[in-house]
């Protein structure tokens, strides 16, 4: 087998492979000989069909099958021989496939980019420093109280924070539009659930009131039918209710599954959960900085085949295949970013022989399992599901790479409150 490789520019390679005719002919002859012992043809006893008859009837079909299989086999042999790794499926174009002549074909493909020289870690990483204070825990408990809110009807004008039950019907220039009416709609004043101006005009309303209000839909509103247009809504207020929050006591703690220990135990669990959220937020903040800095400093020639594959994956994930042809460009930047990161991470792992720490994998799984009722069963499930376990191993490997890079870069600390970091 003869192999020649041509660099046609960038990452593209053109590999010409020539396979001796003897290899094709021997394999075709062997298969026809085998068929002569099994094929049944009228006028011949089983196993007695002459090879010349088999060749006349099946020779071309067998030859095409052999050529296809030989191309697949010799392509892999040639890639291994030339130490090439295609970034995508090679394009195969036969050049000569005549009987009695050498088989020649051309495989065109892109290769993965090579990293030469040192990677640049001359950038700064800010590591957030946060303490979970008592007031942070109090604020979280207040959020939990609001999750358990109940509503009591009142006979007074509605104020911000109250919940109305309304019927409404809207028109634009006297004409109905899609979604213009609804009945018995709960609306919490101040929630921002409706378009700007709608809730404000209902403040001060009482049960039984009817109002006509005018609002303008934002120009970037999802429905193009009404975007930027002014609508009139006839609104009937059926009821006004005020929020009633539960007391922070042991009974409240029981609603979250806390038995022994009551409110104090709930407070401990809340603080522990906040620390877990905080650790994840800090890791993600550092990871984002490291990844963006690496990308900014690395000049990577990305194989078009990989971009095509990643774009297809993003489209499939969003369920937007119908619009793929028309709007492909909006996926390409993210696809290229993901591929560059993957190539950089792989290069760092290879250069510095970074490995996944099994203990960290277990610690990560156990931390995830703590939010479930039976953590030990969740841990067992992860270890019995190879796909899920591989996902955790990938996350741990990413964290390992990020920590290694952060150690090489300039790292500074910055103090945040819990709320500042979680909302950033």
C-alpha positions as CSV (number, residue, x, y, z in Angstrom):
1,X,0.0,0.0,0.0
2,X,1.4,3.4,-1.0
3,X,0.4,6.6,0.9
4,X,1.1,10.2,0.2
5,X,-0.1,13.2,2.2
6,X,-0.5,16.8,0.9
7,X,-1.1,19.8,3.1
8,X,-3.7,21.8,1.1
9,X,-3.7,24.7,3.5
10,X,-4.7,25.3,7.1
11,X,-5.8,22.1,8.8
12,X,-6.9,20.3,5.6
13,X,-5.0,17.3,4.4
14,X,-5.3,15.4,1.1
15,X,-4.2,11.8,1.4
16,X,-3.8,9.6,-1.7
17,X,-3.9,5.8,-1.0
18,X,-3.0,3.1,-3.6
19,X,-3.8,-0.5,-2.8
20,X,-2.3,-3.2,-5.0
21,X,-4.7,-5.0,-7.4
22,X,-3.6,-8.4,-5.9
23,X,-5.2,-7.5,-2.5
24,X,-8.6,-6.8,-4.2
25,X,-8.4,-9.8,-6.5
26,X,-7.4,-12.2,-3.8
27,X,-10.3,-11.1,-1.6
28,X,-12.8,-11.2,-4.4
29,X,-11.6,-14.7,-5.4
30,X,-11.8,-15.9,-1.9
31,X,-15.4,-14.7,-1.5
32,X,-16.5,-16.2,-4.8
33,X,-14.9,-19.5,-3.9
34,X,-16.8,-19.5,-0.6
35,X,-20.0,-18.6,-2.3
36,X,-19.7,-21.5,-4.7
37,X,-20.1,-23.9,-1.8
38,X,-23.2,-22.3,-0.5
39,X,-25.1,-20.6,-3.3
40,X,-28.1,-22.5,-4.8
41,X,-28.6,-22.1,-8.6
42,X,-31.1,-23.9,-10.9
43,X,-29.3,-26.6,-12.8
44,X,-26.5,-27.2,-10.3
45,X,-26.3,-29.4,-7.2
46,X,-25.8,-27.6,-3.9
47,X,-22.1,-26.9,-3.4
48,X,-21.3,-27.8,-7.0
49,X,-21.8,-24.4,-8.7
50,X,-18.6,-23.6,-10.8
51,X,-16.7,-20.5,-9.6
52,X,-16.9,-19.1,-13.2
53,X,-20.7,-19.1,-13.0
54,X,-20.6,-17.5,-9.6
55,X,-18.2,-14.9,-10.9
56,X,-20.4,-14.2,-13.9
57,X,-23.5,-13.7,-11.8
58,X,-22.1,-12.1,-8.6
59,X,-18.6,-10.9,-9.5
60,X,-19.3,-7.2,-9.9
61,X,-21.5,-7.1,-6.7
62,X,-18.8,-8.8,-4.7
63,X,-16.1,-6.6,-6.1
64,X,-17.9,-3.5,-5.1
65,X,-18.4,-4.9,-1.6
66,X,-14.7,-5.8,-1.3
67,X,-13.6,-2.3,-2.5
68,X,-15.8,-0.6,0.1
69,X,-14.4,-2.7,2.9
70,X,-10.9,-2.4,1.7
71,X,-11.2,1.4,1.5
72,X,-12.5,1.5,5.1
73,X,-9.7,-0.8,6.3
74,X,-6.8,0.8,4.4
75,X,-8.0,4.3,5.4
76,X,-7.5,3.4,9.0
77,X,-4.1,1.7,8.2
78,X,-3.0,4.8,6.3
79,X,-4.1,7.2,9.1
80,X,-2.2,5.2,11.7
81,X,0.9,4.9,9.4
82,X,1.0,8.7,8.9
83,X,0.0,9.4,12.6
84,X,-3.0,11.5,11.5
85,X,-6.2,12.0,13.4
86,X,-9.1,13.4,11.4
87,X,-11.4,16.0,13.0
88,X,-14.5,14.7,11.3
89,X,-15.4,12.1,8.7
90,X,-13.0,12.1,5.7
91,X,-14.4,12.7,2.2
92,X,-13.5,9.7,0.0
93,X,-13.2,10.1,-3.8
94,X,-12.1,6.9,-5.8
95,X,-9.6,7.7,-8.6
96,X,-9.1,4.2,-10.1
97,X,-11.2,1.0,-9.5
98,X,-10.8,-0.9,-12.7
99,X,-10.5,-4.7,-12.5
100,X,-6.9,-5.8,-12.6
101,X,-5.6,-2.3,-11.7
102,X,-4.5,-0.9,-8.4
103,X,-7.2,0.7,-6.3
104,X,-6.5,4.4,-5.8
105,X,-8.6,6.8,-3.8
106,X,-8.2,10.2,-2.2
107,X,-9.3,11.0,1.4
108,X,-9.7,14.7,2.2
109,X,-10.1,15.7,5.9
110,X,-9.2,18.3,8.5
111,X,-6.8,17.4,11.4
112,X,-6.9,18.7,14.9
113,X,-4.7,21.8,15.5
114,X,-1.3,21.4,17.1
115,X,-0.3,23.5,20.1
116,X,3.3,24.6,19.9
117,X,5.2,26.6,22.5
118,X,4.0,27.6,25.9
119,X,0.5,28.6,26.7
120,X,0.1,32.2,28.1
121,X,-1.1,32.3,31.7
122,X,-0.2,36.0,32.1
123,X,-3.6,37.2,33.3
124,X,-5.4,37.9,36.6
125,X,-8.1,35.9,38.3
126,X,-10.3,37.3,41.0
127,X,-11.3,34.8,43.6
128,X,-14.5,35.8,45.6
129,X,-14.2,35.6,49.4
130,X,-17.6,35.3,51.1
131,X,-18.8,34.6,54.6
132,X,-22.3,33.3,55.2
133,X,-23.5,35.7,58.0
134,X,-26.4,35.3,60.3
135,X,-28.3,38.0,58.4
136,X,-27.8,36.0,55.2
137,X,-29.4,33.0,56.8
138,X,-32.2,35.2,58.1
139,X,-32.8,36.5,54.6
140,X,-32.9,33.0,53.2
141,X,-35.4,32.0,55.9
142,X,-37.5,34.9,54.8
143,X,-37.5,33.7,51.3
144,X,-38.6,30.3,52.5
145,X,-41.5,32.0,54.4
146,X,-42.6,33.6,51.2
147,X,-42.7,30.2,49.6
148,X,-45.3,29.2,52.2
149,X,-47.4,32.3,51.8
150,X,-51.2,32.1,52.1
151,X,-53.7,34.7,50.9
152,X,-56.6,36.1,52.8
153,X,-59.3,38.2,51.1
154,X,-59.7,41.8,52.4
155,X,-62.3,44.5,52.0
156,X,-59.9,47.4,51.3
157,X,-58.2,49.0,48.4
158,X,-55.3,47.0,47.0
159,X,-51.7,47.9,47.8
160,X,-48.4,46.7,46.4
161,X,-47.8,43.1,47.6
162,X,-51.5,42.3,47.5
163,X,-52.9,39.7,45.1
164,X,-55.9,40.5,42.9
165,X,-58.1,38.2,41.0
166,X,-59.1,39.8,37.8
167,X,-60.9,39.3,34.4
168,X,-59.6,41.4,31.5
169,X,-60.2,42.0,27.8
170,X,-58.0,44.0,25.6
171,X,-58.2,45.7,22.2
172,X,-55.9,47.6,19.9
173,X,-57.7,50.3,17.9
174,X,-60.9,48.5,18.8
175,X,-59.7,45.1,17.5
176,X,-59.0,41.9,19.5
177,X,-55.6,40.3,19.4
178,X,-54.1,36.9,20.4
179,X,-54.2,36.4,24.2
180,X,-56.2,39.6,24.7
181,X,-58.6,38.1,27.4
182,X,-58.6,35.9,30.4
183,X,-60.7,35.2,33.5
184,X,-59.9,34.7,37.2
185,X,-56.3,35.6,36.7
186,X,-54.2,35.9,40.0
187,X,-52.0,39.0,39.8
188,X,-49.6,40.0,42.6
189,X,-49.1,43.8,42.5
190,X,-45.5,44.7,42.2
191,X,-44.5,41.3,40.7
192,X,-43.9,42.7,37.2
193,X,-45.8,39.8,35.7
194,X,-47.7,42.0,33.4
195,X,-46.4,44.6,30.9
196,X,-45.2,47.9,32.4
197,X,-47.9,50.1,33.6
198,X,-50.6,47.4,33.9
199,X,-50.2,46.6,37.6
200,X,-49.6,50.2,38.7
201,X,-52.9,51.3,37.3
202,X,-54.7,48.7,39.4
203,X,-53.1,49.8,42.7
204,X,-55.9,51.2,44.9
205,X,-58.6,49.0,43.3
206,X,-61.2,47.2,45.4
207,X,-63.2,44.1,44.8
208,X,-66.0,44.8,42.4
209,X,-64.2,47.7,40.7
210,X,-64.1,47.9,36.9
211,X,-61.4,49.9,35.2
212,X,-60.2,50.7,31.7
213,X,-56.5,51.0,31.6
214,X,-54.1,51.9,28.7
215,X,-50.7,50.4,28.3
216,X,-48.1,50.2,25.5
217,X,-46.4,46.9,24.7
218,X,-42.6,47.0,24.6
219,X,-41.0,47.2,21.2
220,X,-39.2,44.0,21.8
221,X,-42.3,42.1,23.0
222,X,-42.3,38.5,22.0
223,X,-45.5,38.8,20.0
224,X,-44.8,40.9,16.9
225,X,-48.5,41.3,16.5
226,X,-48.7,43.7,19.4
227,X,-45.0,44.9,19.9
228,X,-44.8,48.6,20.3
229,X,-48.6,49.1,20.1
230,X,-50.9,50.8,22.6
231,X,-53.8,48.6,24.0
232,X,-56.9,49.4,26.1
233,X,-57.9,46.8,28.7
234,X,-61.3,46.5,30.4
235,X,-60.5,45.0,33.8
236,X,-62.8,43.6,36.4
237,X,-61.4,43.2,39.9
238,X,-63.1,40.1,41.5
239,X,-61.2,40.0,44.8
240,X,-58.3,41.5,46.7
241,X,-56.2,39.4,49.1
242,X,-53.3,40.1,51.3
243,X,-50.3,37.9,52.0
244,X,-50.1,36.0,55.3
245,X,-46.6,34.6,56.1
246,X,-46.2,31.7,58.5
247,X,-44.5,32.2,61.8
248,X,-40.8,31.2,62.0
249,X,-41.2,28.4,64.6
250,X,-40.8,24.6,64.9
251,X,-44.1,24.1,63.1
252,X,-42.7,26.0,60.1
253,X,-39.5,23.8,60.2
254,X,-41.7,20.7,60.0
255,X,-43.1,21.9,56.6
256,X,-39.6,21.4,55.2
257,X,-39.2,17.9,56.6
258,X,-37.3,18.9,59.8
259,X,-38.5,17.0,62.8
260,X,-36.1,16.9,65.8
261,X,-34.4,20.1,66.3
262,X,-37.1,22.3,65.0
263,X,-36.3,25.8,63.8
264,X,-32.6,25.6,65.0
265,X,-32.1,22.5,62.9
266,X,-33.7,24.1,59.9
267,X,-31.4,27.1,60.3
268,X,-28.4,24.8,60.3
269,X,-29.5,23.0,57.2
270,X,-30.2,26.3,55.5
271,X,-26.7,27.5,56.4
272,X,-25.2,24.3,55.1
273,X,-27.1,24.5,51.8
274,X,-26.0,28.1,51.4
275,X,-22.3,27.1,51.9
276,X,-22.8,24.5,49.1
277,X,-24.3,27.1,46.8
278,X,-21.5,29.5,47.7
279,X,-18.8,27.0,47.0
280,X,-20.3,26.2,43.6
281,X,-20.7,29.9,42.8
282,X,-17.1,30.7,43.7
283,X,-15.8,27.7,41.5
284,X,-18.0,28.9,38.6
285,X,-16.8,32.5,38.9
286,X,-13.1,31.4,38.8
287,X,-13.8,28.9,36.0
288,X,-15.5,31.5,33.9
289,X,-12.5,33.9,34.3
290,X,-9.9,31.2,33.6
291,X,-11.8,30.0,30.5
292,X,-12.4,33.5,29.1
293,X,-8.7,34.5,29.7
294,X,-7.4,31.3,28.0
295,X,-9.7,31.9,25.0
296,X,-8.6,35.5,24.7
297,X,-4.9,34.6,24.6
298,X,-5.1,31.5,22.5
299,X,-5.2,31.7,18.7
300,X,-6.7,28.4,17.6
301,X,-7.6,27.3,14.1
302,X,-10.8,25.3,14.6
303,X,-11.7,22.5,12.1
304,X,-14.9,23.4,10.2
305,X,-16.1,19.8,10.6
306,X,-16.1,20.2,14.4
307,X,-18.0,23.5,14.2
308,X,-20.6,21.8,12.0
309,X,-21.0,18.9,14.5
310,X,-21.3,21.3,17.4
311,X,-23.8,23.6,15.7
312,X,-25.9,20.5,14.9
313,X,-25.8,19.5,18.6
314,X,-26.8,23.0,19.8
315,X,-29.7,23.1,17.3
316,X,-30.9,19.6,18.5
317,X,-30.6,20.7,22.1
318,X,-32.8,23.7,21.5
319,X,-35.2,21.7,19.4
320,X,-34.8,24.3,16.6
321,X,-34.0,22.0,13.7
322,X,-36.7,23.6,11.5
323,X,-34.8,27.0,11.6
324,X,-31.3,25.6,11.4
325,X,-30.7,26.6,7.8
326,X,-32.0,30.1,8.1
327,X,-30.4,30.9,11.5
328,X,-27.3,28.8,11.7
329,X,-25.0,31.8,12.2
330,X,-26.4,32.5,15.7
331,X,-25.0,29.1,16.9
332,X,-21.6,29.3,15.2
333,X,-19.9,31.6,17.7
334,X,-21.0,29.5,20.7
335,X,-20.0,26.3,18.9
336,X,-16.5,27.7,18.1
337,X,-16.1,28.8,21.7
338,X,-17.0,25.3,23.1
339,X,-14.6,23.6,20.7
340,X,-11.7,25.9,21.5
341,X,-12.3,25.3,25.2
342,X,-12.4,21.6,24.7
343,X,-9.2,21.6,22.7
344,X,-7.4,23.8,25.3
345,X,-8.6,21.6,28.2
346,X,-7.4,18.5,26.4
347,X,-4.0,20.1,25.7
348,X,-3.6,21.1,29.3
349,X,-4.5,17.7,30.5
350,X,-2.0,16.1,28.1
351,X,0.9,18.5,28.7
352,X,0.7,18.4,32.5
353,X,-0.6,14.8,32.9
354,X,-3.6,16.0,34.9
355,X,-5.8,13.2,36.2
356,X,-9.2,12.8,37.8
357,X,-9.0,12.3,41.5
358,X,-11.5,9.5,42.4
359,X,-11.9,10.9,45.9
360,X,-13.0,14.3,44.5
361,X,-15.4,12.5,42.3
362,X,-17.0,10.8,45.3
363,X,-17.0,14.0,47.3
364,X,-18.8,15.8,44.4
365,X,-21.4,13.0,44.1
366,X,-22.0,13.0,47.8
367,X,-22.4,16.8,47.9
368,X,-25.0,16.5,45.1
369,X,-26.8,13.7,46.9
370,X,-27.3,15.7,50.1
371,X,-30.3,17.6,48.6
372,X,-32.2,14.3,48.2
373,X,-34.2,12.4,50.8
374,X,-32.0,9.3,50.6
375,X,-28.5,10.4,49.7
376,X,-26.9,7.0,49.9
377,X,-29.2,5.7,47.2
378,X,-28.3,8.6,44.9
379,X,-24.6,7.9,45.4
380,X,-25.1,4.3,44.4
381,X,-27.2,5.3,41.4
382,X,-24.4,7.6,40.1
383,X,-21.8,4.8,40.4
384,X,-24.1,2.3,38.7
385,X,-24.8,4.7,35.7
386,X,-21.6,5.1,33.6
387,X,-23.0,8.0,31.6
388,X,-23.9,10.0,34.8
389,X,-20.6,9.0,36.4
390,X,-18.7,10.2,33.3
391,X,-20.4,13.5,33.5
392,X,-19.2,14.0,37.1
393,X,-15.7,13.0,36.2
394,X,-15.7,15.6,33.4
395,X,-16.8,18.3,35.8
396,X,-14.1,17.3,38.3
397,X,-11.5,17.2,35.5
398,X,-12.5,20.7,34.4
399,X,-12.2,22.0,38.0
400,X,-8.7,20.3,38.2
401,X,-7.6,22.1,35.0
402,X,-9.1,25.4,36.3
403,X,-7.3,25.2,39.6
404,X,-4.0,24.3,37.9
405,X,-4.3,27.3,35.5
406,X,-5.4,29.7,38.4
407,X,-2.2,28.7,40.3
408,X,-0.1,29.8,37.3
409,X,-2.0,33.1,36.8
410,X,-2.1,36.1,39.1
411,X,-4.8,35.5,41.7
412,X,-6.3,38.2,43.9
413,X,-9.1,38.0,46.4
414,X,-12.2,40.2,46.6
415,X,-14.8,40.3,49.3
416,X,-18.5,39.9,48.5
417,X,-21.6,39.5,50.4
418,X,-23.6,36.3,49.8
419,X,-26.3,38.2,48.0
420,X,-23.9,40.1,45.8
421,X,-22.2,36.9,44.6
422,X,-25.4,35.0,44.0
423,X,-27.0,37.8,42.0
424,X,-23.9,38.7,40.0
